[in-house]
Amino acid sequence: MKKNILLAIVPSIVILLDYFTKQLIVSNFSLTDSYLLLPFIKIVHVQNPGAAFGILKYLGNNVFIFFSIVAIICILIYKSKIPIGLEFFSLSLILGGAIGNLIDRITKGKVIDFIDFFVGDWHWPAFNIADSALTVGMILFIWANLREMKRQKTRHN
């Protein structure tokens, strides 16, 4: 029971934060608007029809929807078989991010991005809460698995 609740909490928080922040942007910013939040972060309204950084947009929305659904199913199956821990948490972040961007793809045909990180004239591609959760989740997933591989190697030596 506890695992099922934890399975839902983190992704739900990510999905809700992602959804409501995107709604705020769509409701209050046109595609040309920007707001300087910090000396290195602007809030913008960007519509991304592609994958991360706008790549592969020529593939079309249905391809992204299909692969997102497959990834979500795989994560759910894998998460159900692992203990609660860092790997479980990382997959929860990835799941929430994947679902958040999938909602955009299904309802809008593209993903709404709004965080523009920059230094001088150099800009990182705009991103959103779901992208942040996916990125942090992937980093934590890799770290958890590298840590586990090191533990297993130490045990065998």
Secondary structure per residue as TSV (DSSP state, phi and psi in degrees):
chain	resnum	aa	ss	phi	psi
A	1	M	-	360.0	-48.5
A	2	K	H	-58.6	-41.1
A	3	K	H	-65.0	-39.6
A	4	N	H	-64.4	-38.1
A	5	I	H	-66.7	-46.0
A	6	L	H	-64.2	-32.4
A	7	L	H	-59.6	-30.8
A	8	A	H	-98.0	-28.8
A	9	I	H	-64.7	-56.5
A	10	V	H	-62.4	-49.0
A	11	P	H	-59.4	-38.3
A	12	S	H	-63.2	-42.3
A	13	I	H	-62.2	-45.8
A	14	V	H	-61.2	-47.3
A	15	I	H	-61.0	-46.1
A	16	L	H	-65.2	-46.7
A	17	L	H	-60.2	-44.0
A	18	D	H	-62.6	-47.9
A	19	Y	H	-61.8	-49.8
A	20	F	H	-69.6	-35.9
A	21	T	H	-67.4	-38.9
A	22	K	H	-66.2	-38.8
A	23	Q	H	-62.9	-41.1
A	24	L	H	-59.3	-42.8
A	25	I	H	-66.3	-50.4
A	26	V	H	-61.4	-37.4
A	27	S	H	-75.5	-26.4
A	28	N	H	-118.6	-8.7
A	29	F	-	-127.7	133.6
A	30	S	-	-83.4	174.1
A	31	L	T	-64.3	-17.8
A	32	T	T	-102.0	-6.3
A	33	D	-	-76.7	151.0
A	34	S	E	-151.1	154.5
A	35	Y	E	-136.3	123.9
A	36	L	E	-77.3	109.2
A	37	L	E	-85.6	-46.8
A	38	L	E	-137.0	166.4
A	39	P	T	-59.3	-8.9
A	40	F	T	-132.2	7.9
A	41	I	E	-137.1	126.0
A	42	K	E	-112.1	149.1
A	43	I	E	-97.2	125.1
A	44	V	E	-132.1	175.5
A	45	H	E	-125.2	107.3
A	46	V	E	-123.6	138.6
A	47	Q	E	-111.0	117.7
A	48	N	E	-107.3	110.1
A	49	P	-	-83.3	-6.5
A	50	G	S	-105.4	-159.5
A	51	A	S	-88.5	-160.9
A	52	A	G	-51.8	137.3
A	53	F	G	64.7	16.0
A	54	G	G	78.3	8.5
A	55	I	T	-74.6	158.8
A	56	L	T	61.7	24.3
A	57	K	G	-64.4	-20.2
A	58	Y	G	-69.1	-16.0
A	59	L	G	-69.3	-26.4
A	60	G	-	93.1	153.3
A	61	N	H	-62.4	-38.4
A	62	N	H	-62.3	-33.2
A	63	V	H	-64.9	-44.6
A	64	F	H	-65.5	-39.2
A	65	I	H	-62.7	-46.8
A	66	F	H	-58.8	-51.9
A	67	F	H	-67.6	-30.8
A	68	S	H	-64.8	-44.2
A	69	I	H	-64.3	-43.8
A	70	V	H	-60.1	-45.6
A	71	A	H	-62.4	-42.1
A	72	I	H	-62.2	-44.3
A	73	I	H	-62.7	-45.0
A	74	C	H	-61.2	-42.8
A	75	I	H	-63.1	-44.0
A	76	L	H	-61.4	-42.5
A	77	I	H	-65.0	-47.3
A	78	Y	H	-65.0	-42.6
A	79	K	H	-61.6	-33.3
A	80	S	T	-69.3	-15.5
A	81	K	T	-105.7	-2.0
A	82	I	S	-112.2	154.6
A	83	P	-	-73.0	161.2
A	84	I	S	-67.5	130.4
A	85	G	S	174.9	-161.9
A	86	L	H	-63.2	-41.8
A	87	E	H	-63.1	-42.2
A	88	F	H	-60.9	-46.9
A	89	F	H	-62.3	-43.5
A	90	S	H	-61.4	-41.4
A	91	L	H	-68.0	-29.5
A	92	S	H	-64.8	-41.6
A	93	L	H	-64.3	-44.9
A	94	I	H	-61.7	-44.0
A	95	L	H	-60.1	-48.1
A	96	G	H	-60.5	-43.0
A	97	G	H	-65.2	-42.4
A	98	A	H	-63.4	-42.9
A	99	I	H	-68.2	-40.7
A	100	G	H	-57.5	-47.5
A	101	N	H	-72.5	-31.0
A	102	L	H	-63.3	-40.3
A	103	I	H	-57.1	-44.2
A	104	D	H	-61.3	-46.3
A	105	R	H	-61.0	-40.2
A	106	I	H	-72.8	-42.5
A	107	T	H	-87.5	-28.0
A	108	K	H	-121.1	-13.0
A	109	G	S	80.0	1.9
A	110	K	S	-161.8	169.8
A	111	V	E	-101.9	135.2
A	112	I	E	-86.3	121.9
A	113	D	E	-114.2	149.6
A	114	F	E	-149.7	-5.5
A	115	I	E	-101.2	117.1
A	116	D	E	-111.9	102.5
A	117	F	E	-92.5	131.5
A	118	F	E	-149.0	158.0
A	119	V	E	-134.1	113.3
A	120	G	T	61.8	-124.7
A	121	D	T	-92.0	-4.0
A	122	W	E	-87.7	126.2
A	123	H	E	-120.3	130.9
A	124	W	-	-74.4	145.8
A	125	P	-	-56.6	140.7
A	126	A	-	-57.2	147.4
A	127	F	B	-145.4	-179.2
A	128	N	-	-137.2	-175.4
A	129	I	H	-62.9	-42.3
A	130	A	H	-60.9	-43.6
A	131	D	H	-61.3	-40.7
A	132	S	H	-62.4	-44.2
A	133	A	H	-63.7	-42.0
A	134	L	H	-60.4	-45.7
A	135	T	H	-65.9	-50.0
A	136	V	H	-62.2	-41.5
A	137	G	H	-60.2	-43.4
A	138	M	H	-65.7	-42.2
A	139	I	H	-61.6	-46.4
A	140	L	H	-64.9	-38.0
A	141	F	H	-62.5	-47.4
A	142	I	H	-62.7	-45.3
A	143	W	H	-61.3	-45.2
A	144	A	H	-60.5	-41.5
A	145	N	H	-73.8	-36.8
A	146	L	H	-64.5	-40.7
A	147	R	H	-62.7	-42.1
A	148	E	H	-66.8	-40.1
A	149	M	H	-62.4	-39.6
A	150	K	H	-65.5	-41.2
A	151	R	H	-60.8	-46.1
A	152	Q	H	-65.2	-38.6
A	153	K	H	-64.6	-40.6
A	154	T	H	-64.4	-40.0
A	155	R	H	-64.2	-36.9
A	156	H	H	-80.7	-12.3
A	157	N	-	-96.5	360.0
